[in-house]
Amino acid sequence: MGQWTQRPILWGGLGLTASAWLVSWVNPAAAHMGETMMWGAIALGSGMWWFRQTQKKPLDLSIETPVLDRAGLEKEFAAIDCWLQRLTTEQSHHSKANASETLESFQKQLDALKVEGDRTQLRLAIAGGKASGKTVLATNLAQNSALKSAESAQVSEVIDLPTDALESADALTLADLVVFLVNGDLTDSELATIKRLQGDRHHLILALNKQDQYLPDERPLVLQQIRERVLGIVPAQNVVAIAAAPAAIKVRQHQADGTTQERMEQPDAELTALNQRLEEALKANAAERVLATTYRQAVVLKTAIKAEANRLRRDRALPQIEQAQWIAAGVAFATPVPSLDLLATASANAQLVTDLGTIYQQKLSLDQAKAIATALAELMLKLGVVELTSQAVTPLLKSHAATFVAGGMVQGASAAYLTRMAGLSLVEYFEEQDALGVTESGVQRDRLMQKLQAVFQANQRSAFLQTLVNQAIQRLKPAANTNLPVANPS
């Protein structure tokens, strides 16, 4: 049992479970009191705290977009420094061979970003779907004398990116200006990508390419239609029509002798509107464009550091969850009375809340831990997790006839599964709270329910359940020869 013997929340709750079981054993007619005792006991320590939390304003999960200036960027650098310190602390709990290398790599990236913020040249990226004309446009812009002049020499490179690369958060992180090519009215996926780019503070120019494929009277209509689709996302003046590689046209020439000759002629590219917008963009707010790009890179770096810290935290959290699940399973097996297994689970969960809260630096009082455990138990009932778990576990145990007859095995395996779902949900919940900078707050029931539902859906695989049931059999079977009463497994 190790350090779990020093858990007052756990043993207090398990003691109450045992008391309720004894009452039901002596007087089976009083078995219904178990559920009442369960909810009354859990609510006793958390009821007043819960009432106080309902008076508080719900947590705002929206992340305010900071003002982009040098001070805002320095604030982001400070946040990265803070996460590096947290990562250092987490690494101290692990014997990881390349821990120092990982930390050193992150530190070098941060140092480079601090220099990146003073860059004076801008980077241009060209993006769009297949056959949208990206490569041809990139060649034309790279050879554009106006963009290469001394006044506009801020363009350092032209990047040709396919649409599928946009699915990666890092694909356009380095670009200060983005030209997004479309060949007609926007598709839903293109519109979603444009919104994502705008949300990432990209300076975006949307170009309708291959306008020569439309009739002259159709071109302004298509362009206006696109502008209406991106209204409020991309300024109207940043939506232009071009023809990077116009289709060859047939030219008929009459000769002096009265004969006619025909030839195919390649028109010049029509890029005037785009070049004008690019030149204006290069001249105005160049420093702001660099700050936006540096900020995006800082967000990517901070996300990577968080992911590494959370990976190490999960390495510490999973043994705690496993220990809790088997303690809950053992008690539920020993007291196989309907509803009392949920009390055992709630008791283990309350202690688990405290232990996981410590790992994720969530400052939780005893009442807060009890309240979160209560919320988890209620949400499990509301979502039908308890019933579905029993329905899923029972058939898996029927193949082990001798074990299934023990009765309490269903409750034990179910308690282990429910505790594991609760623990994984708490890990997801605490990670979100930590990412938002929340260390002291009332539990957000809606968010906790979403995490629980997502974790439950992700762990309903038959292979996972079968593995857990097999583990439960091995752990609980030795106790099957005790003199404990056998409950009806149905």
C-alpha positions as CSV (number, residue, x, y, z in Angstrom):
1,M,0.0,0.0,0.0
2,G,3.0,2.3,0.6
3,Q,2.2,5.9,1.1
4,W,-1.5,5.3,0.6
5,T,-1.7,4.2,4.2
6,Q,-1.2,7.9,5.1
7,R,-4.3,9.0,3.2
8,P,-7.1,10.1,5.6
9,I,-9.6,10.8,2.9
10,L,-9.3,7.4,1.5
11,W,-9.4,5.4,4.7
12,G,-12.2,7.5,6.2
13,G,-14.3,6.7,3.1
14,L,-13.4,3.1,3.1
15,G,-14.2,2.8,6.7
16,L,-17.7,4.2,6.0
17,T,-18.0,1.6,3.2
18,A,-17.2,-1.2,5.5
19,S,-19.7,0.1,8.1
20,A,-22.5,0.3,5.5
21,W,-21.7,-3.2,4.4
22,L,-21.9,-4.6,7.9
23,V,-25.3,-2.9,8.3
24,S,-26.5,-4.5,5.1
25,W,-25.1,-7.9,6.2
26,V,-26.8,-7.9,9.5
27,N,-30.1,-6.6,8.1
28,P,-30.5,-7.2,4.3
29,A,-33.6,-5.1,4.4
30,A,-31.4,-2.1,5.2
31,A,-29.3,-2.5,2.1
32,H,-31.0,0.4,0.5
33,M,-29.5,2.6,3.2
34,G,-26.1,2.1,1.6
35,E,-26.8,4.5,-1.3
36,T,-28.3,7.1,1.1
37,M,-25.2,6.8,3.3
38,M,-23.0,7.1,0.3
39,W,-24.3,10.3,-1.0
40,G,-24.9,11.8,2.5
41,A,-21.3,11.0,3.5
42,I,-19.7,12.4,0.4
43,A,-21.9,15.5,0.4
44,L,-21.4,16.1,4.2
45,G,-17.8,17.4,3.7
46,S,-18.3,19.1,0.4
47,G,-21.9,20.5,0.5
48,M,-21.1,24.0,1.9
49,W,-18.0,24.4,-0.2
50,W,-20.0,23.4,-3.3
51,F,-22.6,26.0,-2.4
52,R,-20.0,28.7,-2.2
53,Q,-18.5,27.6,-5.5
54,T,-21.9,28.0,-7.3
55,Q,-21.9,31.7,-6.3
56,K,-18.7,32.2,-8.1
57,K,-18.5,33.4,-11.7
58,P,-17.8,30.4,-14.1
59,L,-14.3,30.1,-15.5
60,D,-13.8,31.9,-18.8
61,L,-12.1,29.4,-21.0
62,S,-11.5,31.9,-23.8
63,I,-7.9,33.0,-24.1
64,E,-7.6,36.7,-24.5
65,T,-5.5,37.7,-27.5
66,P,-2.7,39.9,-26.1
67,V,-1.8,43.2,-27.7
68,L,1.1,42.7,-30.0
69,D,3.9,44.9,-28.9
70,R,7.4,44.3,-27.6
71,A,6.1,44.3,-24.0
72,G,3.5,41.6,-24.9
73,L,6.2,39.5,-26.6
74,E,8.5,39.8,-23.5
75,K,5.6,38.6,-21.4
76,E,5.3,35.6,-23.6
77,F,9.0,34.9,-23.2
78,A,8.6,35.2,-19.4
79,A,5.8,32.6,-19.6
80,I,8.2,30.3,-21.5
81,D,10.9,30.8,-18.9
82,C,8.3,29.8,-16.2
83,W,7.4,26.6,-18.1
84,L,11.1,25.8,-18.5
85,Q,11.4,26.0,-14.7
86,R,8.4,23.7,-14.3
87,L,10.0,21.2,-16.8
88,T,13.2,21.3,-14.8
89,T,11.2,20.5,-11.7
90,E,9.4,17.6,-13.4
91,Q,12.7,16.2,-14.8
92,S,14.0,16.1,-11.2
93,H,11.4,13.4,-10.5
94,H,12.6,11.2,-13.4
95,S,15.9,9.6,-14.2
96,K,15.8,10.5,-17.9
97,A,19.1,10.2,-19.7
98,N,18.5,12.9,-22.3
99,A,16.7,15.3,-19.9
100,S,19.4,17.9,-20.0
101,E,19.6,17.8,-23.8
102,T,15.9,18.4,-24.1
103,L,16.0,21.3,-21.7
104,E,19.1,22.7,-23.5
105,S,17.3,22.5,-26.8
106,F,14.3,24.4,-25.6
107,Q,16.5,27.0,-24.0
108,K,18.4,27.5,-27.3
109,Q,15.1,27.9,-29.2
110,L,14.0,30.6,-26.7
111,D,17.3,32.5,-27.0
112,A,17.0,32.4,-30.8
113,L,13.4,33.8,-30.6
114,K,14.6,36.8,-28.5
115,V,16.9,37.7,-31.4
116,E,14.2,36.9,-34.0
117,G,12.1,39.7,-32.7
118,D,14.5,42.2,-34.0
119,R,14.6,40.9,-37.5
120,T,14.0,43.5,-40.3
121,Q,13.5,41.4,-43.4
122,L,10.0,39.8,-44.0
123,R,9.3,36.3,-45.2
124,L,6.6,35.7,-47.8
125,A,4.7,32.4,-48.1
126,I,2.4,31.2,-50.9
127,A,-0.2,28.7,-50.0
128,G,-3.2,27.1,-51.8
129,G,-4.7,23.9,-53.0
130,K,-3.4,21.5,-55.7
131,A,-3.1,23.1,-59.1
132,S,-3.8,26.6,-57.8
133,G,-0.7,28.0,-59.4
134,K,1.5,28.4,-56.3
135,T,4.8,27.4,-58.1
136,V,4.3,29.7,-61.0
137,L,3.4,32.6,-58.8
138,A,6.4,31.9,-56.5
139,T,8.7,32.1,-59.5
140,N,7.1,35.3,-60.8
141,L,7.3,37.1,-57.4
142,A,10.9,36.0,-56.8
143,Q,11.8,37.7,-60.1
144,N,9.7,40.8,-59.5
145,S,12.1,43.7,-59.7
146,A,9.8,46.0,-57.6
147,L,9.9,43.5,-54.7
148,K,13.6,43.1,-55.0
149,S,14.3,46.8,-55.1
150,A,16.2,48.5,-52.3
151,E,13.1,49.9,-50.8
152,S,11.3,46.5,-50.7
153,A,14.3,44.3,-49.9
154,Q,12.6,43.1,-46.8
155,V,11.4,40.0,-48.7
156,S,14.0,37.3,-47.8
157,E,12.4,34.2,-49.3
158,V,9.3,32.9,-51.1
159,I,7.9,29.6,-49.7
160,D,5.7,27.4,-51.8
161,L,3.4,25.3,-49.5
162,P,0.8,22.8,-50.5
163,T,-2.6,22.9,-48.7
164,D,-2.0,19.6,-46.8
165,A,0.9,21.3,-45.1
166,L,-1.4,23.8,-43.6
167,E,-2.9,21.1,-41.4
168,S,0.4,21.3,-39.4
169,A,0.5,24.1,-36.9
170,D,4.1,24.7,-37.7
171,A,3.7,24.9,-41.5
172,L,3.3,28.7,-41.8
173,T,4.7,29.7,-38.5
174,L,7.7,31.4,-40.0
175,A,5.8,33.5,-42.6
176,D,5.2,37.2,-42.1
177,L,3.0,37.6,-45.1
178,V,0.8,34.9,-46.7
179,V,-0.6,34.9,-50.2
180,F,-3.5,32.3,-50.3
181,L,-4.5,31.2,-53.8
182,V,-7.9,30.0,-54.8
183,N,-9.3,29.2,-58.3
184,G,-12.9,30.1,-57.6
185,D,-15.5,30.4,-54.8
186,L,-14.1,29.2,-51.5
187,T,-14.6,25.7,-50.3
188,D,-15.4,25.0,-46.6
189,S,-11.9,23.7,-46.0
190,E,-10.3,26.7,-47.6
191,L,-12.5,29.0,-45.5
192,A,-11.5,27.1,-42.3
193,T,-7.8,27.4,-43.2
194,I,-8.2,31.2,-43.8
195,K,-9.9,31.6,-40.4
196,R,-7.1,29.6,-38.8
197,L,-4.4,31.8,-40.4
198,Q,-6.2,34.9,-39.4
199,G,-6.5,33.6,-35.9
200,D,-2.8,33.1,-35.8
201,R,-2.2,36.8,-36.7
202,H,-1.0,36.2,-40.2
203,H,-1.2,39.2,-42.6
204,L,-3.2,37.5,-45.3
205,I,-3.7,38.4,-49.0
206,L,-6.4,36.3,-50.7
207,A,-5.8,36.0,-54.5
208,L,-8.3,34.6,-57.0
209,N,-5.9,33.0,-59.5
210,K,-6.7,32.0,-63.1
211,Q,-9.2,34.8,-63.5
212,D,-8.7,34.5,-67.3
213,Q,-10.8,31.3,-67.2
214,Y,-13.8,33.4,-66.4
215,L,-15.7,35.6,-68.8
216,P,-15.0,39.4,-68.4
217,D,-18.4,40.1,-66.9
218,E,-18.1,37.1,-64.5
219,R,-14.8,38.1,-62.9
220,P,-16.1,40.9,-60.7
221,L,-19.0,38.8,-59.6
222,V,-16.8,35.9,-58.5
223,L,-14.4,38.3,-56.7
224,Q,-17.3,40.0,-54.9
225,Q,-18.6,36.6,-53.9
226,I,-15.3,35.7,-52.3
227,R,-15.1,39.0,-50.5
228,E,-18.5,38.4,-49.0
229,R,-17.4,34.9,-47.8
230,V,-14.4,36.4,-45.9
231,L,-16.2,39.5,-44.6
232,G,-14.8,40.4,-41.2
233,I,-11.8,38.0,-41.7
234,V,-9.8,39.4,-44.6
235,P,-10.1,43.1,-45.6
236,A,-11.8,43.7,-48.9
237,Q,-8.7,45.4,-50.4
238,N,-6.7,42.3,-49.6
239,V,-8.9,40.1,-51.8
240,V,-7.5,40.5,-55.4
241,A,-7.8,38.8,-58.8
242,I,-4.7,37.7,-60.7
243,A,-3.6,35.4,-63.5
244,A,-0.2,34.0,-62.6
245,A,0.0,31.9,-65.8
246,P,-2.8,32.9,-68.3
247,A,-3.8,30.3,-70.8
248,A,-2.3,30.8,-74.3
249,I,-4.6,32.5,-76.8
250,K,-5.0,32.0,-80.5
251,V,-3.9,35.0,-82.5
252,R,-5.0,35.3,-86.2
253,Q,-2.8,37.6,-88.4
254,H,-3.8,38.7,-91.9
255,Q,-0.9,38.8,-94.3
256,A,-0.4,41.3,-97.2
257,D,-1.1,38.6,-99.8
258,G,-4.5,38.1,-98.3
259,T,-3.7,34.9,-96.4
260,T,-4.2,34.3,-92.7
261,Q,-1.7,32.9,-90.2
262,E,-2.7,31.6,-86.7
263,R,-0.4,31.1,-83.8
264,M,-0.7,30.6,-80.0
265,E,0.5,33.4,-77.9
266,Q,1.3,33.4,-74.2
267,P,-0.1,36.5,-72.4
268,D,1.9,38.2,-69.7
269,A,1.0,37.4,-66.1
270,E,-1.6,39.7,-64.5
271,L,-0.2,40.4,-61.1
272,T,-0.7,44.2,-60.8
273,A,-3.2,44.1,-58.0
274,L,-1.3,41.6,-56.0
275,N,2.1,43.4,-56.4
276,Q,0.4,46.6,-55.3
277,R,-0.9,45.0,-52.1
278,L,2.4,43.3,-51.4
279,E,4.4,46.5,-51.8
280,E,2.0,48.4,-49.5
281,A,2.2,45.5,-46.9
282,L,6.0,45.6,-47.0
283,K,6.2,49.3,-46.4
284,A,3.6,49.4,-43.6
285,N,3.9,47.9,-40.1
286,A,6.8,45.6,-40.9
287,A,7.9,45.5,-37.3
288,E,4.4,44.4,-36.3
289,R,4.5,41.6,-38.8
290,V,7.8,40.4,-37.3
291,L,6.4,40.6,-33.8
292,A,3.4,38.5,-34.9
293,T,5.6,35.8,-36.4
294,T,7.9,35.7,-33.4
295,Y,4.8,35.5,-31.1
296,R,3.5,32.5,-33.2
297,Q,6.9,30.8,-32.8
298,A,6.9,31.5,-29.1
299,V,3.4,29.9,-28.8
300,V,4.7,26.8,-30.7
301,L,7.7,26.6,-28.4
302,K,5.6,27.0,-25.2
303,T,3.2,24.3,-26.4
304,A,6.1,21.9,-27.0
305,I,7.5,22.5,-23.5
306,K,4.0,22.1,-21.9
307,A,3.6,18.8,-23.8
308,E,6.9,17.5,-22.5
309,A,6.1,18.6,-18.9
310,N,2.7,17.0,-19.1
311,R,4.2,13.8,-20.5
312,L,6.4,13.6,-17.4
313,R,3.5,14.4,-15.2
314,R,1.5,11.6,-16.7
315,D,4.3,9.3,-16.0
316,R,3.9,10.2,-12.3
317,A,0.1,10.2,-12.4
318,L,-0.5,6.8,-13.9
319,P,1.0,4.8,-11.0
320,Q,-1.2,6.8,-8.6
321,I,-4.3,6.0,-10.8
322,E,-3.4,2.3,-10.9
323,Q,-2.9,2.2,-7.2
324,A,-6.2,3.9,-6.6
325,Q,-8.1,1.6,-9.0
326,W,-6.9,-1.6,-7.4
327,I,-7.7,-0.3,-3.9
328,A,-11.2,0.6,-5.0
329,A,-11.5,-2.8,-6.7
330,G,-10.4,-4.7,-3.6
331,V,-12.8,-2.9,-1.3
332,A,-15.7,-3.3,-3.8
333,F,-14.9,-7.0,-4.1
334,A,-14.9,-7.4,-0.4
335,T,-18.2,-5.5,0.1
336,P,-20.2,-6.6,-3.0
337,V,-23.3,-4.7,-2.1
338,P,-25.0,-2.6,-4.9
339,S,-24.2,1.1,-4.6
340,L,-21.5,0.5,-2.0
341,D,-18.9,-0.2,-4.7
342,L,-19.6,3.4,-5.9
343,L,-18.9,4.7,-2.4
344,A,-15.6,2.8,-2.4
345,T,-14.8,4.3,-5.8
346,A,-15.7,7.8,-4.6
347,S,-13.5,7.4,-1.5
348,A,-10.5,6.3,-3.6
349,N,-11.3,9.1,-6.1
350,A,-11.3,11.8,-3.4
351,Q,-7.8,10.8,-2.4
352,L,-6.8,10.5,-6.0
353,V,-8.0,14.1,-6.6
354,T,-5.6,15.3,-3.9
355,D,-2.7,13.4,-5.2
356,L,-3.1,14.3,-8.8
357,G,-3.8,17.9,-7.8
358,T,-0.4,18.0,-6.1
359,I,1.3,16.7,-9.3
360,Y,-0.4,19.3,-11.4
361,Q,0.2,22.1,-8.8
362,Q,-3.5,22.6,-8.2
363,K,-4.1,24.0,-4.7
364,L,-7.0,21.9,-3.4
365,S,-8.4,21.8,0.1
366,L,-9.9,18.7,1.6
367,D,-13.4,20.0,0.9
368,Q,-12.5,20.8,-2.7
369,A,-11.1,17.3,-3.3
370,K,-14.3,15.8,-1.9
371,A,-16.4,18.1,-4.0
372,I,-14.6,17.1,-7.2
373,A,-14.9,13.4,-6.3
374,T,-18.6,14.0,-5.7
375,A,-18.9,15.7,-9.1
376,L,-17.2,12.8,-10.8
377,A,-19.6,10.2,-9.1
378,E,-22.6,12.3,-10.1
379,L,-21.4,12.7,-13.7
380,M,-20.7,9.0,-14.0
381,L,-24.3,8.3,-13.0
382,K,-25.7,11.0,-15.2
383,L,-23.7,9.8,-18.3
384,G,-24.7,6.2,-17.6
385,V,-21.0,5.3,-17.2
386,V,-21.7,3.1,-14.1
387,E,-24.5,1.1,-15.8
388,L,-22.6,0.8,-19.1
389,T,-19.4,-0.4,-17.2
390,S,-21.3,-3.2,-15.4
391,Q,-22.9,-4.2,-18.7
392,A,-19.5,-4.3,-20.4
393,V,-17.7,-6.1,-17.6
394,T,-20.3,-8.8,-16.9
395,P,-20.0,-10.7,-20.2
396,L,-16.3,-10.6,-20.1
397,L,-16.3,-12.3,-16.7
398,K,-18.9,-15.0,-17.6
399,S,-16.2,-16.8,-19.5
400,H,-14.5,-17.4,-16.2
401,A,-17.3,-19.3,-14.5
402,A,-15.6,-20.0,-11.2
403,T,-14.6,-16.4,-10.9
404,F,-17.9,-15.0,-11.9
405,V,-19.7,-17.0,-9.2
406,A,-17.7,-15.0,-6.7
407,G,-20.2,-12.2,-7.3
408,G,-18.1,-9.4,-6.0
409,M,-15.8,-9.7,-9.0
410,V,-18.2,-7.7,-11.2
411,Q,-18.2,-4.9,-8.6
412,G,-14.4,-5.1,-8.1
413,A,-13.6,-4.9,-11.9
414,S,-16.2,-2.2,-12.3
415,A,-14.8,-0.1,-9.4
416,A,-11.3,-0.5,-11.0
417,Y,-12.5,0.7,-14.3
418,L,-14.5,3.6,-12.9
419,T,-11.6,4.8,-10.8
420,R,-9.3,4.6,-13.9
421,M,-11.8,6.7,-15.9
422,A,-12.0,9.2,-13.1
423,G,-8.2,9.4,-12.8
424,L,-7.6,9.9,-16.6
425,S,-10.4,12.5,-16.7
426,L,-8.8,14.4,-13.8
427,V,-5.4,14.4,-15.6
428,E,-7.1,15.9,-18.7
429,Y,-9.0,18.4,-16.5
430,F,-5.9,19.5,-14.5
431,E,-3.8,19.9,-17.6
432,E,-6.4,22.3,-19.0
433,Q,-6.6,24.2,-15.8
434,D,-2.9,24.5,-15.6
435,A,-2.7,25.7,-19.3
436,L,-5.2,28.4,-18.4
437,G,-3.1,29.4,-15.4
438,V,-5.9,28.4,-13.0
439,T,-4.5,27.0,-9.7
440,E,-7.4,27.8,-7.3
441,S,-10.9,27.6,-8.7
442,G,-14.2,25.8,-8.2
443,V,-14.6,22.8,-10.3
444,Q,-16.1,23.5,-13.7
445,R,-18.8,20.7,-14.0
446,D,-19.3,21.2,-17.7
447,R,-15.6,20.9,-18.5
448,L,-15.2,17.9,-16.1
449,M,-18.2,16.2,-17.8
450,Q,-16.7,16.8,-21.3
451,K,-13.3,15.3,-20.1
452,L,-15.1,12.3,-18.5
453,Q,-17.2,11.7,-21.5
454,A,-14.2,11.9,-23.9
455,V,-12.1,9.6,-21.8
456,F,-14.9,7.0,-21.4
457,Q,-15.5,7.0,-25.1
458,A,-11.8,6.5,-25.8
459,N,-11.5,3.6,-23.4
460,Q,-14.5,1.5,-24.3
461,R,-12.4,-0.8,-26.5
462,S,-13.0,-4.5,-25.8
463,A,-9.3,-5.2,-25.8
464,F,-8.7,-2.6,-23.1
465,L,-11.6,-3.9,-21.0
466,Q,-10.6,-7.5,-21.4
467,T,-7.0,-6.7,-20.2
468,L,-8.4,-4.8,-17.2
469,V,-10.8,-7.7,-16.3
470,N,-8.0,-10.2,-16.6
471,Q,-5.9,-8.1,-14.3
472,A,-8.8,-7.8,-11.8
473,I,-9.2,-11.6,-11.8
474,Q,-5.5,-12.1,-11.0
475,R,-5.6,-9.5,-8.3
476,L,-8.9,-10.3,-6.7
477,K,-9.1,-14.1,-7.1
478,P,-6.9,-15.0,-4.1
479,A,-9.5,-13.3,-1.9
480,A,-12.3,-15.4,-3.2
481,N,-11.9,-18.0,-0.5
482,T,-12.6,-15.7,2.3
483,N,-15.8,-15.9,4.4
484,L,-17.3,-12.8,3.0
485,P,-20.9,-13.1,1.8
486,V,-21.5,-13.7,-1.9
487,A,-23.6,-11.2,-3.7
488,N,-25.9,-11.9,-6.6
489,P,-23.8,-11.0,-9.7
490,S,-26.9,-9.9,-11.6
